[in-house]
């Protein structure tokens, strides 16, 4: 049974098209992933489906009641993950006919991500899932609605299937574009050759006498004119046949170490006997660690374990923590109130950086704030665009240490890949919190995990534990991972390496 039908629909913002939909259908039991860049209209589509926004043209039919869980809401003294879990549980408990979730995995730790995947797989109603979480989309969805170039289109399969279709289409378009260019080049060469031949005919043979030249002038001109027409015909043909446009590709950028403050010293941050509390709850006790220059350290652990509290303590130079005087720390946290809504996007970023204008533009473009955003007021940005603006302002600042608290939340996939590439090439030190496993694998050089009120380095612990006496336990864990369809290849290989080390 068809629950949602969208046909010949157009949505305008300030008189300009945000997106169009030729036709989209959603049936009872479908699990549909809605993907696209920040600001492209995904949340706006949700508002149309819920009836909150009725300003559109075209046909929109929703055959049942809709339950909508928005992406940003007050946390009421709970972590973002805890607040999101509460809202998702409440929505699922109502057994909705049509459920729309907007970035439900943002801020969720790994156990809660697994819980969410399990519950959504079991959901029997119509699910519309707005998300940039590739793991969640691949695990849950059976169809994809993607918005690109101001148009929504439907694709069969999950996100990975959609991406494969998209990449194949790009490859096909690129091949056609290359063939077209080669054909145009051949036509242009043929056209130029005919023009040159027409000129030679008009001039005549150098060995011709004056009489011969005079008597053959009319014939030579007629022949040359015919050649000119033939050349012009080739030009018209080349223009008419040029129908394939060049596929859009994201421009990259390079970082220069001299653009950022120099760090001197062997240790950026160190802790000795650190004890950390939040609201009278003990988070860390007698904890010691060091972070070296150039490391990209991921802080991992369950929601509420103290990751954000630790970042705040580092910034405040809490007792038990030592921060190098050479450390110039830039801090990212998703606080929308920190931005002046009266300023433009360019004014905001330009005021935050001493880098050249072109370098700033390159970073903005890669993260997803190209030139069309420069003059836009901050107050008019979407939630994801606000996150990007805050992030860019920190990335291009005069810092040699970045502390990023959940920078991946609400970013589209292109922005996630650009951010990962930026941090991989960043000449300073990065300390970050993210529950996006794919992003962490791309960026991290070292992990510090919250376990039993201590910070531990899993790699170091594993190395110490890999003695021959531990071999049976390691083999047992390896067998469990091999039997787990959701286990990552990286985790399996890591455990395999530990087993080989224990055998040696």
C-alpha positions as CSV (number, residue, x, y, z in Angstrom):
1,X,0.0,0.0,0.0
2,X,1.3,3.4,-1.0
3,X,1.7,5.7,2.0
4,X,3.4,8.7,0.4
5,X,3.2,10.0,-3.1
6,X,5.1,13.1,-4.3
7,X,4.6,14.2,-7.9
8,X,5.7,17.2,-9.9
9,X,6.5,19.0,-6.6
10,X,8.6,22.1,-6.3
11,X,9.8,23.8,-3.2
12,X,10.9,27.5,-3.3
13,X,12.9,29.4,-0.7
14,X,12.8,33.2,-1.0
15,X,11.5,32.8,-4.6
16,X,14.3,30.5,-5.7
17,X,14.0,26.7,-6.2
18,X,15.4,24.6,-3.3
19,X,14.4,21.3,-4.9
20,X,12.1,19.6,-7.3
21,X,10.6,16.1,-7.3
22,X,9.3,14.5,-10.5
23,X,7.9,11.5,-8.6
24,X,8.7,9.6,-5.4
25,X,6.6,6.8,-3.9
26,X,6.9,5.2,-0.5
27,X,5.0,2.0,0.5
28,X,4.1,0.5,3.8
29,X,7.2,-1.3,5.2
30,X,9.8,0.6,3.1
31,X,12.9,1.7,4.9
32,X,14.1,4.7,2.9
33,X,17.4,6.6,3.4
34,X,17.3,10.3,2.6
35,X,20.7,11.6,1.7
36,X,22.4,14.7,0.2
37,X,24.4,17.7,1.1
38,X,23.6,20.0,4.1
39,X,21.1,22.6,3.1
40,X,19.9,20.7,0.1
41,X,16.4,20.2,1.5
42,X,16.3,16.9,3.4
43,X,14.8,18.3,6.6
44,X,12.6,20.7,4.6
45,X,11.2,17.6,2.9
46,X,10.4,16.1,6.3
47,X,8.6,19.4,7.2
48,X,6.5,19.1,4.1
49,X,5.6,15.5,4.9
50,X,4.6,16.3,8.5
51,X,2.4,19.2,7.3
52,X,4.5,21.8,9.2
53,X,5.4,23.4,5.9
54,X,2.6,23.7,3.3
55,X,4.3,26.2,1.0
56,X,4.9,24.2,-2.2
57,X,3.5,23.5,-5.6
58,X,2.6,20.0,-7.0
59,X,1.1,16.9,-5.5
60,X,1.8,15.6,-2.0
61,X,-0.2,12.8,-0.5
62,X,0.5,11.3,2.9
63,X,-1.9,8.5,3.7
64,X,-1.3,8.1,7.4
65,X,-0.2,9.8,10.6
66,X,3.5,10.8,10.8
67,X,5.8,10.7,13.8
68,X,8.8,13.0,13.3
69,X,12.0,13.1,15.5
70,X,13.9,16.2,14.7
71,X,17.7,16.4,14.6
72,X,18.3,19.2,17.2
73,X,16.5,19.5,20.5
74,X,17.2,20.6,24.1
75,X,19.2,18.0,26.1
76,X,17.9,18.9,29.6
77,X,21.2,18.2,31.3
78,X,21.7,15.0,29.4
79,X,24.4,14.2,26.8
80,X,23.3,14.6,23.2
81,X,23.3,10.8,22.8
82,X,21.2,10.3,25.9
83,X,18.7,12.9,24.8
84,X,18.4,11.4,21.3
85,X,18.0,7.9,22.6
86,X,15.1,9.0,24.8
87,X,13.3,10.7,21.9
88,X,13.8,7.7,19.6
89,X,12.5,5.3,22.3
90,X,9.5,7.4,22.9
91,X,8.7,7.5,19.1
92,X,9.1,3.8,18.7
93,X,6.9,3.0,21.7
94,X,4.0,4.8,20.0
95,X,4.2,2.1,17.1
96,X,4.0,4.8,14.4
97,X,2.6,4.1,11.0
98,X,5.1,6.5,9.3
99,X,8.3,7.3,11.2
100,X,10.7,10.1,10.1
101,X,14.1,10.2,11.9
102,X,16.4,13.1,11.3
103,X,20.0,12.2,12.1
104,X,19.1,9.8,14.9
105,X,22.6,8.3,15.4
106,X,24.3,11.7,16.1
107,X,26.0,11.6,19.4
108,X,25.2,7.9,20.0
109,X,28.0,5.6,21.2
110,X,28.7,2.2,19.7
111,X,26.3,0.1,21.9
112,X,23.5,2.6,21.4
113,X,24.2,2.6,17.6
114,X,23.9,-1.2,17.6
115,X,20.6,-0.9,19.6
116,X,19.3,1.7,17.1
117,X,20.1,-0.5,14.1
118,X,18.4,-3.5,15.7
119,X,15.2,-1.6,16.5
120,X,15.0,0.0,13.1
121,X,15.5,-3.3,11.4
122,X,12.6,-4.7,13.4
123,X,10.3,-1.7,12.6
124,X,7.5,-2.8,10.4
125,X,6.0,0.6,9.4
126,X,7.3,3.1,6.8
127,X,10.6,4.5,7.8
128,X,12.2,7.6,6.3
129,X,15.7,8.0,7.7
130,X,17.6,11.3,7.1
131,X,21.2,10.5,7.9
132,X,24.8,10.9,6.9
133,X,25.7,7.8,9.0
134,X,26.9,5.3,6.3
135,X,26.9,2.4,8.7
136,X,23.4,3.0,9.8
137,X,22.1,3.6,6.3
138,X,23.7,0.4,4.9
139,X,22.3,-1.7,7.8
140,X,18.7,-0.4,7.8
141,X,17.6,1.0,4.4
142,X,16.3,-0.8,1.3
143,X,15.8,2.3,-0.8
144,X,17.5,5.7,-1.1
145,X,16.1,9.1,-1.9
146,X,19.0,11.3,-2.9
147,X,18.9,15.1,-3.5
148,X,21.6,16.4,-5.9
149,X,21.6,19.5,-8.1
150,X,18.3,20.6,-6.6
151,X,16.4,17.4,-7.6
152,X,15.3,14.4,-5.5
153,X,15.6,10.9,-7.2
154,X,14.9,7.4,-6.0
155,X,17.5,4.6,-6.1
156,X,16.9,0.9,-5.2
157,X,19.0,-0.5,-2.4
158,X,20.9,0.9,0.6
159,X,23.5,3.7,0.7
160,X,26.3,1.5,-0.6
161,X,24.1,0.4,-3.6
162,X,23.2,4.1,-4.3
163,X,26.8,5.1,-4.1
164,X,27.8,2.3,-6.6
165,X,25.1,3.5,-9.0
166,X,26.2,7.1,-8.6
167,X,29.8,6.3,-9.2
168,X,29.0,4.2,-12.2
169,X,26.9,7.0,-13.6
170,X,29.8,9.4,-13.1
171,X,32.3,7.0,-14.7
172,X,29.9,6.6,-17.7
173,X,29.4,10.3,-18.0
174,X,33.2,10.9,-17.8
175,X,33.8,8.3,-20.5
176,X,31.2,9.9,-22.7
177,X,32.6,13.4,-22.0
178,X,36.1,12.2,-22.9
179,X,34.8,10.6,-26.2
180,X,32.9,13.8,-27.0
181,X,36.1,15.9,-26.4
182,X,38.1,13.6,-28.6
183,X,35.4,13.7,-31.3
184,X,35.3,17.5,-31.1
185,X,39.0,17.7,-31.4
186,X,38.9,15.5,-34.5
187,X,36.2,17.7,-36.1
188,X,38.1,20.9,-35.2
189,X,41.2,19.5,-36.9
190,X,39.2,18.6,-40.0
191,X,37.6,22.0,-40.0
192,X,40.9,23.8,-39.7
193,X,42.4,21.6,-42.5
194,X,39.5,22.6,-44.8
195,X,39.9,26.3,-44.0
196,X,43.6,26.1,-44.7
197,X,42.9,24.3,-48.0
198,X,40.3,27.0,-49.0
199,X,43.0,29.7,-48.4
200,X,45.5,27.8,-50.6
201,X,42.9,27.4,-53.3
202,X,42.2,31.2,-53.2
203,X,45.9,32.0,-53.5
204,X,46.4,29.6,-56.4
205,X,49.6,27.8,-57.4
206,X,52.7,29.9,-57.3
207,X,53.7,28.5,-60.7
208,X,50.6,29.9,-62.4
209,X,51.0,32.7,-64.9
210,X,49.1,35.9,-64.4
211,X,46.7,34.9,-67.2
212,X,46.1,31.5,-65.7
213,X,45.5,33.1,-62.3
214,X,43.0,35.5,-63.7
215,X,41.1,33.0,-65.8
216,X,40.8,30.5,-62.8
217,X,39.8,33.1,-60.2
218,X,36.1,32.4,-60.4
219,X,36.6,28.6,-60.3
220,X,39.1,28.9,-57.4
221,X,36.7,31.1,-55.4
222,X,33.8,28.8,-55.9
223,X,35.9,25.8,-54.8
224,X,37.2,27.7,-51.8
225,X,33.7,28.8,-50.8
226,X,32.6,25.2,-51.0
227,X,35.4,24.3,-48.6
228,X,34.4,27.1,-46.3
229,X,30.9,25.8,-46.2
230,X,32.1,22.4,-45.4
231,X,34.3,23.7,-42.6
232,X,31.3,25.7,-41.2
233,X,29.2,22.6,-41.4
234,X,31.7,20.7,-39.3
235,X,31.6,23.5,-36.7
236,X,27.8,23.4,-36.6
237,X,27.9,19.6,-36.2
238,X,30.5,19.8,-33.4
239,X,28.3,22.3,-31.5
240,X,25.1,20.3,-32.1
241,X,26.7,17.1,-30.9
242,X,28.2,18.5,-27.7
243,X,25.6,17.4,-25.2
244,X,27.6,15.7,-22.5
245,X,28.6,18.0,-19.6
246,X,31.8,17.3,-17.5
247,X,31.0,15.4,-14.3
248,X,31.2,17.6,-11.1
249,X,34.2,16.7,-8.9
250,X,35.1,18.2,-5.6
251,X,38.2,20.4,-5.6
252,X,40.9,19.5,-3.1
253,X,43.3,21.8,-1.2
254,X,46.8,21.6,0.3
255,X,47.9,22.6,3.8
256,X,51.1,24.4,4.4
257,X,52.7,23.9,7.9
258,X,54.0,27.5,7.9
259,X,50.3,28.7,7.8
260,X,50.0,27.7,11.5
261,X,51.8,28.5,14.7
262,X,55.0,26.5,15.4
263,X,54.9,24.0,18.2
264,X,58.1,23.4,20.3
265,X,58.4,20.7,22.8
266,X,58.0,16.9,23.1
267,X,54.6,16.8,24.9
268,X,51.4,18.7,24.1
269,X,49.3,17.5,27.0
270,X,50.1,15.3,29.9
271,X,48.1,14.0,32.9
272,X,49.4,12.7,36.2
273,X,47.1,11.3,38.8
274,X,44.1,13.1,37.2
275,X,40.8,12.8,39.0
276,X,37.7,14.1,37.1
277,X,34.1,14.6,38.3
278,X,31.0,16.0,36.7
279,X,27.9,16.7,38.8
280,X,29.4,14.7,41.7
281,X,29.9,11.7,39.5
282,X,33.4,10.2,39.4
283,X,34.5,10.0,35.7
284,X,38.3,9.5,36.0
285,X,40.4,8.5,38.9
286,X,44.2,8.6,39.2
287,X,44.6,8.7,35.5
288,X,47.9,9.4,33.6
289,X,48.5,9.9,29.9
290,X,50.5,11.9,27.4
291,X,49.7,13.3,24.0
292,X,52.6,14.0,21.6
293,X,52.9,16.6,18.8
294,X,51.4,15.5,15.6
295,X,49.2,12.7,17.1
296,X,45.5,12.5,16.1
297,X,43.9,11.1,19.2
298,X,40.3,9.8,19.3
299,X,38.6,9.8,22.7
300,X,36.1,6.9,22.8
301,X,33.7,5.6,25.3
302,X,29.9,5.3,26.1
303,X,27.7,8.4,26.3
304,X,28.2,10.2,29.6
305,X,31.6,8.7,30.4
306,X,33.3,12.1,30.4
307,X,34.8,12.7,26.9
308,X,33.5,16.2,26.6
309,X,34.3,16.9,30.3
310,X,37.9,15.9,29.7
311,X,38.2,18.3,26.8
312,X,36.8,21.1,28.9
313,X,39.2,20.2,31.7
314,X,42.2,20.3,29.3
315,X,41.1,23.8,28.2
316,X,40.8,24.9,31.8
317,X,44.1,23.3,32.8
318,X,42.4,21.3,35.5
319,X,44.5,20.1,38.4
320,X,46.5,17.0,37.3
321,X,46.7,18.3,33.7
322,X,49.6,20.0,32.1
323,X,49.3,21.8,28.8
324,X,52.4,23.0,26.9
325,X,52.9,26.8,26.7
326,X,53.5,26.3,22.9
327,X,50.0,24.8,22.4
328,X,47.6,27.2,20.7
329,X,44.3,25.4,21.1
330,X,41.3,25.7,18.8
331,X,38.1,24.2,20.2
332,X,35.0,23.1,18.3
333,X,31.8,22.3,20.0
334,X,28.3,22.5,18.6
335,X,27.0,25.7,20.2
336,X,24.8,27.5,17.7
337,X,24.5,30.5,20.0
338,X,28.2,31.2,19.7
339,X,27.6,32.6,16.1
340,X,26.5,36.1,15.4
341,X,23.4,35.7,13.1
342,X,23.7,39.3,11.8
343,X,27.1,38.6,10.2
344,X,27.6,37.0,6.8
345,X,29.3,33.7,6.4
346,X,32.4,35.3,4.9
347,X,32.6,37.9,7.6
348,X,32.5,35.2,10.3
349,X,35.3,33.1,8.8
350,X,37.5,36.0,7.7
351,X,37.4,37.4,11.3
352,X,38.5,34.0,12.7
353,X,41.6,33.5,10.4
354,X,44.9,35.1,9.4
355,X,45.3,32.8,6.4
356,X,45.2,34.2,2.8
357,X,41.7,34.6,1.3
358,X,42.2,31.9,-1.3
359,X,43.3,29.3,1.3
360,X,40.2,30.1,3.3
361,X,38.0,29.8,0.2
362,X,39.6,26.4,-0.6
363,X,38.8,25.0,2.8
364,X,35.3,26.5,2.8
365,X,34.6,25.0,-0.6
366,X,35.9,21.5,0.4
367,X,33.8,21.4,3.6
368,X,30.7,22.5,1.7
369,X,30.5,26.4,2.0
370,X,31.3,27.5,-1.6
371,X,31.1,31.1,-2.9
372,X,27.3,31.2,-3.0
373,X,27.4,31.2,0.8
374,X,29.8,34.1,1.3
375,X,27.2,36.9,1.4
376,X,24.5,34.8,3.2
377,X,23.5,35.8,6.7
378,X,24.5,33.3,9.4
379,X,20.9,33.4,10.7
380,X,19.7,31.9,7.4
381,X,21.8,28.7,7.5
382,X,20.5,25.2,8.2
383,X,21.7,23.2,11.2
384,X,24.3,21.3,9.2
385,X,25.5,24.5,7.5
386,X,25.9,26.2,11.0
387,X,28.1,23.2,12.1
388,X,30.2,23.6,8.9
389,X,30.6,27.3,9.6
390,X,31.8,26.8,13.2
391,X,34.1,24.0,12.0
392,X,35.7,26.0,9.2
393,X,36.3,28.9,11.6
394,X,38.3,26.6,13.9
395,X,40.1,24.8,11.1
396,X,41.5,28.0,9.6
397,X,42.3,29.7,12.9
398,X,45.8,30.4,14.3
399,X,46.1,27.1,16.2
400,X,48.5,24.2,16.3
401,X,46.2,22.0,18.4
402,X,42.6,21.2,17.6
403,X,40.1,19.8,20.1
404,X,37.0,18.7,18.2
405,X,33.9,17.5,20.1
406,X,31.7,15.5,17.7
407,X,32.7,17.4,14.6
408,X,31.0,14.8,12.4
409,X,27.5,15.3,13.6
410,X,25.1,16.6,10.9
411,X,27.8,16.8,8.3
412,X,27.1,15.3,4.8
413,X,29.3,12.6,3.5
414,X,31.2,14.9,1.1
415,X,32.0,17.2,4.1
416,X,33.0,14.2,6.2
417,X,35.5,13.0,3.6
418,X,36.9,16.5,3.2
419,X,37.3,16.9,7.0
420,X,39.0,13.5,7.2
421,X,41.4,14.5,4.4
422,X,42.0,17.9,6.1
423,X,42.9,16.3,9.5
424,X,45.1,13.6,7.9
425,X,47.2,16.4,6.5
426,X,46.9,18.8,9.4
427,X,50.5,19.7,10.5
428,X,49.5,20.1,14.2
429,X,47.9,17.8,16.9
430,X,44.3,16.7,16.9
431,X,42.2,15.5,19.8
432,X,38.6,14.6,18.9
433,X,35.5,12.8,20.0
434,X,33.4,11.1,17.3
435,X,31.1,8.1,17.3
436,X,31.5,7.8,13.5
437,X,33.5,4.6,13.2
438,X,34.4,5.1,9.5
439,X,35.6,8.6,10.2
440,X,37.8,7.5,13.1
441,X,39.4,4.8,11.0
442,X,40.3,7.4,8.4
443,X,41.8,9.9,10.9
444,X,43.0,8.3,14.1
445,X,46.7,7.5,14.8
446,X,45.9,6.7,18.5
447,X,42.9,5.9,20.7
448,X,42.3,6.7,24.3
449,X,39.3,4.8,25.7
450,X,37.3,5.4,28.9
451,X,37.3,2.2,30.8
452,X,36.5,1.7,34.5
453,X,37.2,5.4,35.3
454,X,40.6,5.2,33.6
455,X,41.9,6.3,30.2
456,X,43.6,3.4,28.4
457,X,45.3,2.9,25.1
458,X,43.8,-0.3,23.6
459,X,46.8,-0.9,21.4
460,X,49.2,-0.8,24.3
461,X,47.0,-2.9,26.5
462,X,46.6,-5.5,23.7
463,X,50.4,-5.6,23.1
464,X,51.1,-6.2,26.8
465,X,48.4,-8.9,26.9
466,X,49.6,-10.8,23.9
467,X,51.7,-13.4,25.7
468,X,51.5,-17.2,25.0
469,X,49.2,-17.7,28.0
470,X,46.7,-15.3,26.4
471,X,46.6,-17.2,23.1
472,X,43.4,-19.3,23.8
473,X,41.5,-16.2,24.9
474,X,42.7,-14.3,21.8
475,X,41.7,-17.2,19.5
476,X,38.3,-17.4,21.2
477,X,37.7,-13.6,20.6
478,X,38.9,-14.1,17.0
479,X,36.3,-16.9,16.4
480,X,33.6,-14.7,17.8
481,X,34.5,-11.8,15.5
482,X,34.6,-14.1,12.5
483,X,31.1,-15.3,13.3
484,X,29.8,-11.7,13.7
485,X,28.4,-10.4,10.4
486,X,28.8,-6.8,11.6
487,X,32.5,-7.1,12.7
488,X,34.8,-4.8,10.8
489,X,37.7,-6.1,8.8
490,X,40.0,-3.8,10.6
491,X,39.0,-5.3,14.0
492,X,39.5,-8.9,12.7
493,X,42.9,-8.1,11.2
494,X,44.0,-6.3,14.4
495,X,43.1,-9.4,16.5
496,X,44.8,-11.7,14.0
497,X,48.0,-9.7,14.3
498,X,47.8,-10.0,18.1
499,X,47.5,-13.8,17.7
500,X,50.5,-14.0,15.4
501,X,52.5,-11.9,17.9
502,X,51.5,-14.2,20.8
503,X,52.5,-17.3,18.8
504,X,55.9,-15.7,18.1
